[in-house]
Amino acid sequence: MDLTDRQRKILFAALVVLLAAAGVILTIGSGSGRHKGSAQRVTSAPSPSAPSFTAPGLTGPPPSGGTYDIYSLLPFTQKDFSTAADVARRFTIAYGTYRYDEQPSAYLGRMQGLVTADVTAQLQRDSSAPGLLDQRKQDREVSTSDAHLDSLRDMEKDQFIFLVTGTQHISKGGASSDTSQQYAVTVTRSGGGWVVYAFAQANVGDK
């Protein structure tokens, strides 16, 4: 079952409490030696008007310095998250990569397996626009792209929305330029993998 907004907030709050508790335990463990040493220095030269006092020692095993498996508290695995993030990055790279002398089918082929059928249809319409193709041929336009993930905008059990910045390196009309754009890329679970369900510029995409 997908997490509601309230459940996601409770989950994040629980993570914060857990990490804070771990920090308190480690702080107490590391500070007890200092407190004990101070007490011993006081008892070595007791005041004539005050009885001597020895601080009680702490019993029990020392606090663990191990790490916590955060993913055991989440409704998805680390592999799920890594795979979905990689799909978002690879899609953004493929989306910004094209040549004026290639067929739209070649462009779409680079995204095969990364997108849903609906997204494929949207990309096919966009990449086959006559005016766009004619202009690219006239300018002999070539674009290669790279991308990096900026952040996670939202998540559910079977869906992530990543903010991804794609940078295109464009050559046309004998000149070269770079242009960057941030996208909101929605990735959903599909069978045993993950695919792009929707995408848009980050300032107008899913929020």
Secondary structure as UniProt FT lines:
FT   HELIX           5..44
FT   TURN            48..49
FT   HELIX           70..73
FT   HELIX           78..95
FT   STRAND          98..99
FT   TURN            100..101
FT   HELIX           104..109
FT   TURN            110..114
FT   HELIX           117..127
FT   HELIX           130..139
FT   STRAND          142..156
FT   TURN            157..158
FT   STRAND          159..172
FT   TURN            173..174
FT   STRAND          175..190
FT   TURN            191..192
FT   STRAND          193..201
FT   TURN            202..204
//
